[in-house]
Amino acid sequence: MKQEILTITENSPVTKSVWRMQLGAPGLEEQKPGGFVNIRLDGLYLRRPISVFDSEPGRLTILYKVVGRGTEQMKDLEPGVQLDVLTGLGNGYDLSKAGDRPLLLGGGVGVPPLYLLAKKLRAEGKAVTAVLGFNTAAEVFAEEEFRALGCSVTVTTADGSYGVKGFVTDALPQEYSYFYTCGPEPMLRAVYRAVKTSGQFSFEERMGCGFGACMGCSCKTITGYKRICREGPVLEKEEIMWAEN
């Protein structure tokens, strides 16, 4: 974890509710796939954790959904504004287990952390399949970015207004070597039941501090409680113990 002062170089809408923000600084290190940053905003006590969409030395990009006070404030920030950001948070995805044909499953704002993962896997020559799930056509984003990497991409919408009607589990390919997924918990539970290989889940959890001090985002695993912000947000399929609804 590092505390950085980053300058906004872009902040623009991608859909009606999803925005893209690019931040930079000369000494900023490249972030890891599946990691996140924690942004301090004026007048708000808690930082806002946002997953990393793309990264290279000196620059990172996030996609965020406007859903509350913090993200509402973020969308009004102009290029040139500087932000206090904690970078390098989270354990990220382990690429070493991907095999030759990894499958990426993302739902809504769970799509962004999969892009940098796909970018790294494609750089290793992997045949990446990405299934991206949304509620409706107006909410679809990042499809062309994944295609530009050379991924095989399927989009699903719950209402059938674009792509395959249904959820990401309705568009699973016949063959894949391993899977990576991120999205809301109901989607993750459905993926857990549907997949046929080992894989990694990235959890979307409300975080207080973002670096393991407050224990507010703990979840139960076969080896005890783990903090989503510190030991996560990525957990292996075999270690997850789902809480009863």
BAMI-891725 format. One record per atom (N, C-alpha, C): residue number from 1; residue in one letter; z, x negated, y negated; atom name. Coordinates in pm, whole numbers, plus 50000, padded with zeros to 5 digits. Each point is the difference from the previous one (the first is absolute). Layout:
N
   nr  rest      w      u      v  atom
  NUM     a      Z      X      Y    CA
...
END
This chain:
245
   nr  rest      w      u      v  atom
    1     m  50000  49917  50119     N
    1     m  50000  50083  49881    CA
    1     m  50000  49913  49875     C
    2     k  49915  50039  49905     N
    2     k  49996  49931  49872    CA
    2     k  50000  50103  49887     C
    3     q  50067  49967  49891     N
    3     q  49994  50083  49881    CA
    3     q  49893  49944  49909     C
    4     e  49901  50083  49967     N
    4     e  49884  49956  49924    CA
    4     e  49982  50087  49875     C
    5     i  49943  49943  49898     N
    5     i  49952  50077  49886    CA
    5     i  49848  50006  50011     C
    6     l  49949  50117  50034     N
    6     l  49858  50018  50025    CA
    6     l  49937  50084  49889     C
    7     t  49875  49967  49968     N
    7     t  49928  50070  49895    CA
    7     t  49900  50098  50061     C
    8     i  50001  50122  49951     N
    8     i  49904  50100  50045    CA
    8     i  49861  49966  49947     C
    9     t  49902  49993  50091     N
    9     t  49862  49975  49959    CA
    9     t  49912  50123  50022     C
   10     e  50048  50095  50079     N
   10     e  49927  50126  50022    CA
   10     e  50101  50107  50039     C
   11     n  49979  50122  49953     N
   11     n  50081  50115  50040    CA
   11     n  49916  50125  49979     C
   12     s  49940  50049  50108     N
   12     s  49902  50107  49986    CA
   12     s  50010  50098  50118     C
   13     p  49958  50126  49979     N
   13     p  50008  50099  50108    CA
   13     p  49895  49978  50108     C
   14     v  50041  50026  50123     N
   14     v  49909  49995  50115    CA
   14     v  49968  50143  50046     C
   15     t  50103  50085  50001     N
   15     t  49987  50143  50022    CA
   15     t  50083  50068  49892     C
   16     k  50017  50131  50010     N
   16     k  50081  50073  49902    CA
   16     k  50143  49950  49995     C
   17     s  50053  49954  50114     N
   17     s  50141  49961  50006    CA
   17     s  50025  49855  50039     C
   18     v  49897  49928  50044     N
   18     v  50015  49861  50045    CA
   18     v  49938  49905  49898     C
   19     w  50074  49895  49965     N
   19     w  49956  49903  49900    CA
   19     w  49998  49860  50059     C
   20     r  49910  49919  49945     N
   20     r  49988  49859  50038    CA
   20     r  50053  49913  49885     C
   21     m  50093  49910  50033     N
   21     m  50051  49906  49901    CA
   21     m  49983  49859  50051     C
   22     q  49940  49915  49917     N
   22     q  49987  49858  50033    CA
   22     q  50093  49921  49909     C
   23     l  50072  49906  50062     N
   23     l  50096  49918  49927    CA
   23     l  49974  49854  50030     C
   24     g  50029  49913  49901     N
   24     g  49974  49859  50023    CA
   24     g  50095  49908  49926     C
   25     a  50004  49877  50048     N
   25     a  50073  49891  49935    CA
   25     a  49948  49871  50061     C
   26     p  49993  49891  49924     N
   26     p  49942  49876  50051    CA
   26     p  50063  49948  50129     C
   27     g  50131  50011  50016     N
   27     g  50064  49944  50118    CA
   27     g  50029  50098  50110     C
   28     l  49945  50122  49990     N
   28     l  50028  50103  50099    CA
   28     l  49942  49963  50136     C
   29     e  50083  50005  50104     N
   29     e  49956  49967  50135    CA
   29     e  49930  50119  50064     C
   30     e  49913  49972  50095     N
   30     e  49935  50106  50076    CA
   30     e  50105  50075  50082     C
   31     q  49991  50132  50001     N
   31     q  50096  50083  50072    CA
   31     q  49954  50022  50143     C
   32     k  50094  50039  50086     N
   32     k  49966  50019  50141    CA
   32     k  49963  50146  50029     C
   33     p  49911  50024  50096     N
   33     p  49962  50137  50035    CA
   33     p  50122  50080  50047     C
   34     g  50017  50119  49946     N
   34     g  50113  50084  50036    CA
   34     g  50123  49978  49915     C
   35     g  49997  49901  49911     N
   35     g  50113  49976  49910    CA
   35     g  49996  50093  49880     C
   36     f  50106  49991  49919     N
   36     f  50004  50086  49882    CA
   36     f  50064  49926  49883     C
   37     v  49987  50059  49883     N
   37     v  50062  49947  49879    CA
   37     v  50094  50106  49944     C
   38     n  50093  49959  49916     N
   38     n  50097  50091  49941    CA
   38     n  49995  49983  49848     C
   39     i  49964  50107  49929     N
   39     i  49968  49992  49858    CA
   39     i  50111  50060  49915     C
   40     r  50046  49924  49902     N
   40     r  50097  50052  49903    CA
   40     r  49926  50071  49888     C
   41     l  50051  50119  49965     N
   41     l  49941  50080  49893    CA
   41     l  50105  50032  49895     C
   42     d  49961  50001  49875     N
   42     d  50093  50024  49890    CA
   42     d  50071  50134  50015     C
   43     g  50132  49998  49985     N
   43     g  50078  50123  50000    CA
   43     g  50036  50053  50137     C
   44     l  49954  49936  50107     N
   44     l  50029  50046  50135    CA
   44     l  50088  49898  50072     C
   45     y  50105  50047  50065     N
   45     y  50096  49910  50064    CA
   45     y  49941  49931  50123     C
   46     l  49935  50078  50087     N
   46     l  49945  49944  50123    CA
   46     l  49856  49954  49980     C
   47     r  49967  49886  50061     N
   47     r  49861  49954  50003    CA
   47     r  49918  50094  50089     C
   48     r  49870  49996  49984     N
   48     r  49908  50081  50080    CA
   48     r  49929  49912  50102     C
   49     p  50023  50024  50132     N
   49     p  49931  49922  50103    CA
   49     p  49859  50053  50023     C
   50     i  49901  49911  49996     N
   50     i  49859  50037  50018    CA
   50     i  49936  49899  50096     C
   51     s  49929  50049  50100     N
   51     s  49934  49911  50095    CA
   51     s  49883  49928  49935     C
   52     v  49968  49883  50053     N
   52     v  49890  49918  49947    CA
   52     v  49868  50044  50063     C
   53     f  49904  50031  49918     N
   53     f  49867  50039  50047    CA
   53     f  49913  49877  50025     C
   54     d  49997  49908  49904     N
   54     d  49918  49880  50012    CA
   54     d  50071  49886  49927     C
   55     s  49967  49877  50040     N
   55     s  50067  49886  49940    CA
   55     s  49920  49873  50021     C
   56     e  50010  49913  49902     N
   56     e  49950  49864  50009    CA
   56     e  50084  49918  49903     C
   57     p  49996  49867  50007     N
   57     p  50082  49921  49907    CA
   57     p  49973  50039  49854     C
   58     g  50106  50031  49928     N
   58     g  49990  50035  49860    CA
   58     g  49979  50147  49971     C
   59     r  49983  50083  50104     N
   59     r  49968  50141  49977    CA
   59     r  50046  50086  50117     C
   60     l  50046  50119  49969     N
   60     l  50025  50100  50105    CA
   60     l  49961  50136  49946     C
   61     t  49966  50091  50093     N
   61     t  49959  50135  49965    CA
   61     t  50084  50099  50078     C
   62     i  50046  50104  49932     N
   62     i  50072  50108  50067    CA
   62     i  49927  50131  49974     C
   63     l  50011  50093  50094     N
   63     l  49958  50138  49981    CA
   63     l  50126  50084  50010     C
   64     y  50023  50086  49902     N
   64     y  50123  50079  50002    CA
   64     y  49969  50146  49967     C
   65     k  50080  50089  50058     N
   65     k  49984  50143  49976    CA
   65     k  50101  50044  49895     C
   66     v  49955  50076  49903     N
   66     v  50088  50048  49894    CA
   66     v  50077  50121  50052     C
   67     v  50130  49979  50028     N
   67     v  50081  50105  50061    CA
   67     v  50134  50022  49930     C
   68     g  50038  49915  49906     N
   68     g  50130  50014  49935    CA
   68     g  50006  49924  49870     C
   69     r  50121  49984  49946     N
   69     r  50017  49938  49869    CA
   69     r  49944  49858  49995     C
   70     g  50028  49922  50104     N
   70     g  49957  49861  49999    CA
   70     g  49850  49983  50000     C
   71     t  49934  50066  50094     N
   71     t  49854  49987  50010    CA
   71     t  49930  50071  49884     C
   72     e  50062  50106  49947     N
   72     e  49945  50064  49880    CA
   72     e  50001  49903  49883     C
   73     q  50106  49922  49991     N
   73     q  50009  49898  49895    CA
   73     q  49899  49888  50024     C
   74     m  49981  49962  50128     N
   74     m  49907  49892  50031    CA
   74     m  49857  50031  49959     C
   75     k  49957  50125  50019     N
   75     k  49859  50033  49972    CA
   75     k  49964  49989  49852     C
   76     d  50102  50001  49915     N
   76     d  49975  49992  49856    CA
   76     d  50004  49857  49946     C
   77     l  50027  49903  50088     N
   77     l  50007  49861  49956    CA
   77     l  49860  49943  49979     C
   78     e  49984  49926  49892     N
   78     e  49868  49947  49962    CA
   78     e  49985  49855  50047     C
   79     p  49875  49955  50021     N
   79     p  49977  49858  50027    CA
   79     p  50062  49913  49891     C
   80     g  50060  49891  50041     N
   80     g  50069  49912  49908    CA
   80     g  50151  50015  50005     C
   81     v  50048  50114  50049     N
   81     v  50144  50021  50014    CA
   81     v  50054  49910  50112     C
   82     q  50116  49942  49978     N
   82     q  50063  49916  50102    CA
   82     q  50110  50075  50071     C
   83     l  50009  49979  50132     N
   83     l  50100  50067  50082    CA
   83     l  50084  49898  50076     C
   84     d  50127  50033  50016     N
   84     d  50092  49923  50083    CA
   84     d  49985  50049  50143     C
   85     v  49950  49914  50089     N
   85     v  49966  50041  50136    CA
   85     v  50062  49906  50102     C
   86     l  50065  50057  50102     N
   86     l  50044  49923  50116    CA
   86     l  49884  49999  50100     C
   87     t  49953  49882  50038     N
   87     t  49886  49988  50091    CA
   87     t  50044  49941  50134     C
   88     g  49910  50006  50099     N
   88     g  50027  49941  50130    CA
   88     g  50103  50074  50081     C
   89     l  50014  50132  49980     N
   89     l  50100  50079  50070    CA
   89     l  49943  50058  50130     C
   90     g  50088  50021  50097     N
   90     g  49960  50059  50128    CA
   90     g  49950  49897  50098     C
   91     n  50006  50036  50129     N
   91     n  49958  49904  50104    CA
   91     n  49850  49997  50021     C
   92     g  49930  50109  49968     N
   92     g  49855  50002  50015    CA
   92     g  49955  50013  50145     C
   93     y  49868  50016  50017     N
   93     y  49940  50016  50133    CA
   93     y  49982  49864  50068     C
   94     d  50013  50000  50132     N
   94     d  49975  49882  50081    CA
   94     d  49858  50008  50053     C
   95     l  49912  49915  49948     N
   95     l  49859  50004  50039    CA
   95     l  49973  49937  50136     C
   96     s  50094  49922  50051     N
   96     s  49976  49923  50122    CA
   96     s  49985  50088  50124     C
   97     k  50041  50126  49991     N
   97     k  49996  50089  50117    CA
   97     k  49880  50093  50000     C
   98     a  49912  49985  49904     N
   98     a  49895  50100  49976    CA
   98     a  49899  50012  50113     C
   99     g  49971  49893  50071     N
   99     g  49893  50003  50097    CA
   99     g  49865  50004  49931     C
  100     d  49894  50033  50074     N
  100     d  49865  49995  49944    CA
  100     d  49958  50127  49927     C
  101     r  50064  50115  50034     N
  101     r  49956  50128  49943    CA
  101     r  50120  50078  49946     C
  102     p  50063  49952  49894     N
  102     p  50117  50070  49947    CA
  102     p  49963  50132  49933     C
  103     l  50092  50096  50009     N
  103     l  49985  50132  49942    CA
  103     l  50101  50017  49887     C
  104     l  49954  50044  49883     N
  104     l  50086  50022  49884    CA
  104     l  50003  50149  49969     C
  105     l  50120  50056  49991     N
  105     l  50017  50143  49977    CA
  105     l  50085  50021  49875     C
  106     g  49941  50058  49895     N
  106     g  50072  50019  49875    CA
  106     g  49996  50143  49953     C
  107     g  50112  50048  49947     N
  107     g  50005  50136  49948    CA
  107     g  50042  50003  49855     C
  108     g  49914  50051  49911     N
  108     g  50034  50014  49858    CA
  108     g  50035  49867  49937     C
  109     v  50119  49992  49937     N
  109     v  50040  49875  49937    CA
  109     v  50042  49895  50103     C
  110     g  49986  50031  50129     N
  110     g  50015  49899  50104    CA
  110     g  49872  49921  50024     C
  111     v  49892  50040  49933     N
  111     v  49873  49927  50013    CA
  111     v  50003  49863  49931     C
  112     p  50052  49988  49877     N
  112     p  49989  49873  49927    CA
  112     p  50047  49875  50072     C
  113     p  50117  49998  50069     N
  113     p  50040  49874  50064    CA
  113     p  49910  49956  50114     C
  114     l  49915  50091  50049     N
  114     l  49910  49964  50109    CA
  114     l  49876  49925  49953     C
  115     y  49969  50008  49870     N
  115     y  49879  49935  49951    CA
  115     y  50009  49848  50009     C
  116     l  50109  49942  49951     N
  116     l  50014  49854  50006    CA
  116     l  50007  49954  50146     C
  117     l  50062  50081  50085     N
  117     l  50002  49970  50144    CA
  117     l  49858  49997  50055     C
  118     a  49921  50102  49968     N
  118     a  49861  50004  50048    CA
  118     a  49921  49880  49950     C
  119     k  50023  49962  49876     N
  119     k  49931  49886  49940    CA
  119     k  50029  49872  50079     C
  120     k  50127  49979  50036     N
  120     k  50039  49882  50075    CA
  120     k  49945  50004  50143     C
  121     l  50006  50116  50062     N
  121     l  49948  50012  50137    CA
  121     l  49850  49979  50005     C
  122     r  49927  50051  49901     N
  122     r  49856  49979  49996    CA
  122     r  49967  49853  49977     C
  123     a  50082  49931  49922     N
  123     a  49978  49857  49977    CA
  123     a  50017  49920  50129     C
  124     e  50076  50055  50094     N
  124     e  50018  49936  50130    CA
  124     e  49894  50044  50100     C
  125     g  49906  50083  49956     N
  125     g  49891  50043  50087    CA
  125     g  50033  50119  50089     C
  126     k  50108  50072  49970     N
  126     k  50039  50115  50081    CA
  126     k  49911  50120  49968     C
  127     a  49974  50082  50102     N
  127     a  49926  50124  49983    CA
  127     a  50100  50110  49966     C
  128     v  50016  50027  49872     N
  128     v  50105  50090  49951    CA
  128     v  49949  50143  49988     C
  129     t  50076  50093  50058     N
  129     t  49976  50143  49981    CA
  129     t  50111  50056  49913     C
  130     a  49964  50071  49893     N
  130     a  50099  50060  49912    CA
  130     a  49981  50151  49998     C
  131     v  50108  50073  50025     N
  131     v  50000  50145  49989    CA
  131     v  50094  50036  49886     C
  132     l  49945  50063  49896     N
  132     l  50073  50028  49877    CA
  132     l  50016  50151  49986     C
  133     g  50124  50047  49989     N
  133     g  50026  50143  49996    CA
  133     g  50049  50049  49865     C
  134     f  49947  50116  49959     N
  134     f  50037  50063  49873    CA
  134     f  50009  50151  50019     C
  135     n  50054  50069  49900     N
  135     n  50011  50146  50009    CA
  135     n  49867  50069  49970     C
  136     t  49928  49947  49900     N
  136     t  49877  50065  49954    CA
  136     t  49905  49896  49940     C
  137     a  49875  50037  49980     N
  137     a  49898  49907  49953    CA
  137     a  50035  49936  49867     C
  138     a  50064  50075  49911     N
  138     a  50032  49949  49867    CA
  138     a  50102  49887  50003     C
  139     e  50070  49985  50111     N
  139     e  50104  49897  50011    CA
  139     e  49951  49872  50067     C
  140     v  49876  49998  50048     N
  140     v  49950  49885  50074    CA
  140     v  49981  49880  49907     C
  141     f  50048  49884  50043     N
  141     f  49979  49876  49925    CA
  141     f  49992  49882  50098     C
  142     a  49945  49892  49954     N
  142     a  49991  49871  50070    CA
  142     a  49902  49997  50117     C
  143     e  49932  50110  50026     N
  143     e  49905  50000  50112    CA
  143     e  49893  49892  49982     C
  144     e  49939  49992  49884     N
  144     e  49892  49904  49979    CA
  144     e  50052  49856  50001     C
  145     e  50122  49979  49956     N
  145     e  50057  49865  50004    CA
  145     e  50015  49950  50143     C
  146     f  50044  50088  50090     N
  146     f  50010  49962  50141    CA
  146     f  49861  49976  50060     C
  147     r  49904  50085  49965     N
  147     r  49864  49982  50051    CA
  147     r  49941  49868  49952     C
  148     a  50029  49962  49875     N
  148     a  49947  49876  49944    CA
  148     a  50051  49878  50075     C
  149     l  50115  50012  50064     N
  149     l  50053  49890  50082    CA
  149     l  49929  49989  50135     C
  150     g  49924  50103  50035     N
  150     g  49934  50001  50130    CA
  150     g  50077  50075  50106     C
  151     c  50098  50080  49957     N
  151     c  50077  50082  50095    CA
  151     c  49919  50122  50042     C
  152     s  50026  50049  50121     N
  152     s  49952  50131  50041    CA
  152     s  50100  50102  49948     C
  153     v  49957  50092  49914     N
  153     v  50093  50088  49929    CA
  153     v  49975  50146  50034     C
  154     t  50107  50073  50031     N
  154     t  49997  50144  50015    CA
  154     t  50103  50059  49905     C
  155     v  49960  50103  49927     N
  155     v  50092  50070  49911    CA
  155     v  50028  50138  50058     C
  156     t  50127  50039  50000     N
  156     t  50038  50135  50041    CA
  156     t  50063  50073  49882     C
  157     t  49978  50131  49995     N
  157     t  50068  50084  49901    CA
  157     t  50060  50120  50072     C
  158     a  50121  50035  49962     N
  158     a  50070  50109  50067    CA
  158     a  49926  50133  49986     C
  159     d  49932  50020  49884     N
  159     d  49930  50126  49979    CA
  159     d  49853  49996  50040     C
  160     g  49953  49884  50048     N
  160     g  49861  49989  50044    CA
  160     g  49898  49990  49890     C
  161     s  50044  49978  49876     N
  161     s  49906  49996  49887    CA
  161     s  49922  49870  49993     C
  162     y  50038  49900  50078     N
  162     y  49928  49872  50004    CA
  162     y  50031  49932  50132     C
  163     g  49898  49938  50059     N
  163     g  50020  49926  50124    CA
  163     g  50040  50088  50117     C
  164     v  50085  49947  50086     N
  164     v  50047  50072  50119    CA
  164     v  50113  50094  49961     C
  165     k  49992  50125  50043     N
  165     k  50108  50093  49971    CA
  165     k  50120  49970  50089     C
  166     g  50117  49985  49936     N
  166     g  50121  49974  50077    CA
  166     g  50075  49881  49945     C
  167     f  50067  49930  50091     N
  167     f  50086  49888  49963    CA
  167     f  49949  49870  50064     C
  168     v  50060  49889  49966     N
  168     v  49951  49872  50053    CA
  168     v  50002  49999  50153     C
  169     t  50095  50072  50059     N
  169     t  50008  50005  50146    CA
  169     t  49886  50079  50063     C
  170     d  49926  50075  49918     N
  170     d  49884  50074  50050    CA
  170     d  49873  49915  49998     C
  171     a  50011  49875  49952     N
  171     a  49881  49915  49989    CA
  171     a  50024  49862  50063     C
  172     l  50088  49993  50098     N
  172     l  50025  49872  50065    CA
  172     l  49879  49956  50081     C
  173     p  49960  49874  49990     N
  173     p  49888  49951  50081    CA
  173     p  50041  49987  50147     C
  174     q  49902  49991  50086     N
  174     q  50029  49987  50143    CA
  174     q  50062  49864  50033     C
  175     e  49951  49896  49934     N
  175     e  50044  49865  50033    CA
  175     e  50055  49928  49877     C
  176     y  50115  49938  50014     N
  176     y  50057  49913  49898    CA
  176     y  50104  49911  50067     C
  177     s  50020  49882  49944     N
  177     s  50086  49901  50064    CA
  177     s  50145  50009  49955     C
  178     y  50023  50056  49880     N
  178     y  50134  50001  49940    CA
  178     y  49988  50089  49877     C
  179     f  50112  50051  49948     N
  179     f  49990  50084  49882    CA
  179     f  50103  49961  49894     C
  180     y  49966  50033  49876     N
  180     y  50088  49987  49885    CA
  180     y  49994  50132  49925     C
  181     t  50115  50047  49950     N
  181     t  49998  50129  49932    CA
  181     t  50101  50004  49887     C
  182     c  49971  50086  49901     N
  182     c  50092  50025  49890    CA
  182     c  49974  50140  49947     C
  183     g  50107  50073  49970     N
  183     g  49985  50135  49948    CA
  183     g  50132  50074  50003     C
  184     p  49999  50128  49970     N
  184     p  50122  50079  50002    CA
  184     p  50054  50012  50143     C
  185     e  50130  50023  50011     N
  185     e  50062  50000  50133    CA
  185     e  49939  50100  50098     C
  186     p  49966  50123  49961     N
  186     p  49937  50090  50098    CA
  186     p  49873  49941  50060     C
  187     m  49920  49932  49916     N
  187     m  49879  49935  50052    CA
  187     m  50035  49888  50096     C
  188     l  50100  49920  49964     N
  188     l  50039  49888  50086    CA
  188     l  50050  50049  50135     C
  189     r  50075  50110  50001     N
  189     r  50047  50057  50127    CA
  189     r  49882  50044  50085     C
  190     a  49900  50063  49936     N
  190     a  49882  50046  50073    CA
  190     a  49921  49882  50056     C
  191     v  49987  49893  49921     N
  191     v  49932  49880  50046    CA
  191     v  50074  49940  50119     C
  192     y  50131  49994  49991     N
  192     y  50082  49944  50109    CA
  192     y  49970  50071  50132     C
  193     r  49986  50131  49995     N
  193     r  49974  50077  50122    CA
  193     r  49856  49985  50049     C
  194     a  49907  49974  49909     N
  194     a  49858  50003  50035    CA
  194     a  49941  49867  50043     C
  195     v  50053  49889  49950     N
  195     v  49937  49871  50027    CA
  195     v  50028  49954  50143     C
  196     k  49915  49907  50047     N
  196     k  50013  49955  50138    CA
  196     k  50025  49850  50010     C
  197     t  50021  49932  49888     N
  197     t  50029  49857  50003    CA
  197     t  50127  49973  49919     C
  198     s  50042  49877  50000     N
  198     s  50107  49957  49910    CA
  198     s  49946  49997  49857     C
  199     g  50090  49995  49904     N
  199     g  49957  49996  49862    CA
  199     g  50117  49987  49904     C
  200     q  49967  50009  49872     N
  200     q  50100  49982  49894    CA
  200     q  49994  50115  49900     C
  201     f  50119  50051  49966     N
  201     f  50016  50110  49906    CA
  201     f  50059  49948  49870     C
  202     s  49941  50038  49888     N
  202     s  50057  49969  49869    CA
  202     s  50057  50129  49943     C
  203     f  50130  49999  49969     N
  203     f  50070  50121  49959    CA
  203     f  50006  50014  49849     C
  204     e  49981  50122  49953     N
  204     e  50018  50035  49859    CA
  204     e  50141  50054  49986     C
  205     e  50086  49927  49936     N
  205     e  50141  50035  49991    CA
  205     e  50046  49986  49856     C
  206     r  50085  50091  49954     N
  206     r  50056  49989  49865    CA
  206     r  50094  49880  49996     C
  207     m  49974  49906  49911     N
  207     m  50078  49876  49994    CA
  207     m  50080  49994  49871     C
  208     g  50123  49951  50010     N
  208     g  50082  49981  49882    CA
  208     g  49974  49865  49936     C
  209     c  50051  49895  50065     N
  209     c  49986  49866  49941    CA
  209     c  49866  49935  50034     C
  210     g  49950  50025  50123     N
  210     g  49872  49942  50040    CA
  210     g  50010  49866  50068     C
  211     f  50122  49943  50013     N
  211     f  50011  49870  50066    CA
  211     f  50122  49991  50092     C
  212     g  50050  50114  50048     N
  212     g  50098  49999  50108    CA
  212     g  50146  50004  49962     C
  213     a  50032  50011  49873     N
  213     a  50140  49995  49960    CA
  213     a  50072  50134  50014     C
  214     c  49931  50110  49977     N
  214     c  50069  50129  49991    CA
  214     c  50006  50075  50133     C
  215     m  49919  49963  50100     N
  215     m  49996  50064  50132    CA
  215     m  49951  50144  49994     C
  216     g  49942  50042  49887     N
  216     g  49960  50139  49984    CA
  216     g  49880  50042  50081     C
  217     c  49921  49906  50049     N
  217     c  49878  50035  50073    CA
  217     c  50007  49958  50146     C
  218     s  50120  49999  50058     N
  218     s  50017  49957  50139    CA
  218     s  49945  50104  50098     C
  219     c  49950  49952  50113     N
  219     c  49957  50091  50106    CA
  219     c  50041  49942  50134     C
  220     k  50014  50086  50100     N
  220     k  50051  49961  50130    CA
  220     k  49888  49947  50089     C
  221     t  50024  49885  50062     N
  221     t  49907  49943  50097    CA
  221     t  50076  49966  50128     C
  222     i  49930  49955  50101     N
  222     i  50066  49969  50127    CA
  222     i  50095  49882  49990     C
  223     t  49989  49921  49893     N
  223     t  50090  49886  49980    CA
  223     t  50098  50025  49886     C
  224     g  50015  50127  49960     N
  224     g  50091  50033  49892    CA
  224     g  49927  50044  49876     C
  225     y  50073  50018  49891     N
  225     y  49939  50045  49876    CA
  225     y  49927  49886  49929     C
  226     k  49883  50032  49948     N
  226     k  49923  49904  49922    CA
  226     k  49969  50058  49864     C
  227     r  50000  49913  49899     N
  227     r  49968  50041  49865    CA
  227     r  49848  49997  49980     C
  228     i  49944  50115  49963     N
  228     i  49855  50010  49984    CA
  228     i  49949  49901  49895     C
  229     c  50080  49975  49895     N
  229     c  49954  49910  49895    CA
  229     c  50010  49853  50039     C
  230     r  50084  49969  50096     N
  230     r  50027  49859  50033    CA
  230     r  49942  49962  50137     C
  231     e  50048  50065  50106     N
  231     e  49945  49974  50134    CA
  231     e  49868  50075  50020     C
  232     g  49974  50100  49918     N
  232     g  49876  50075  50000    CA
  232     g  49917  49959  49879     C
  233     p  49907  50084  49955     N
  233     p  49980  50137  50046    CA
  233     p  49928  50014  50133     C
  234     v  49957  49888  50059     N
  234     v  49923  50005  50124    CA
  234     v  50093  49983  50120     C
  235     l  49990  50094  50094     N
  235     l  50075  49994  50125    CA
  235     l  49903  50013  50117     C
  236     e  50036  49935  50111     N
  236     e  49918  50009  50121    CA
  236     e  50022  50136  50067     C
  237     k  49896  50051  50062     N
  237     k  50006  50129  50067    CA
  237     k  50117  50007  50099     C
  238     e  50019  49892  50075     N
  238     e  50098  50004  50109    CA
  238     e  50144  49998  49952     C
  239     e  50025  49968  49874     N
  239     e  50138  49993  49952    CA
  239     e  50045  50124  49925     C
  240     i  49908  50092  49977     N
  240     i  50033  50116  49917    CA
  240     i  50076  50105  50080     C
  241     m  50108  50052  49940     N
  241     m  50075  50112  50055    CA
  241     m  49992  50113  49898     C
  242     w  49919  50102  50030     N
  242     w  49981  50109  49906    CA
  242     w  50125  50087  49992     C
  243     a  50044  50033  49879     N
  243     a  50112  50091  49982    CA
  243     a  49955  50140  50037     C
  244     e  50091  50078  50055     N
  244     e  49967  50139  50036    CA
  244     e  49991  50084  49873     C
  245     n  49899  50086  49996     N
  245     n  49986  50090  49884    CA
  245     n  50098  50116  50011     C
END
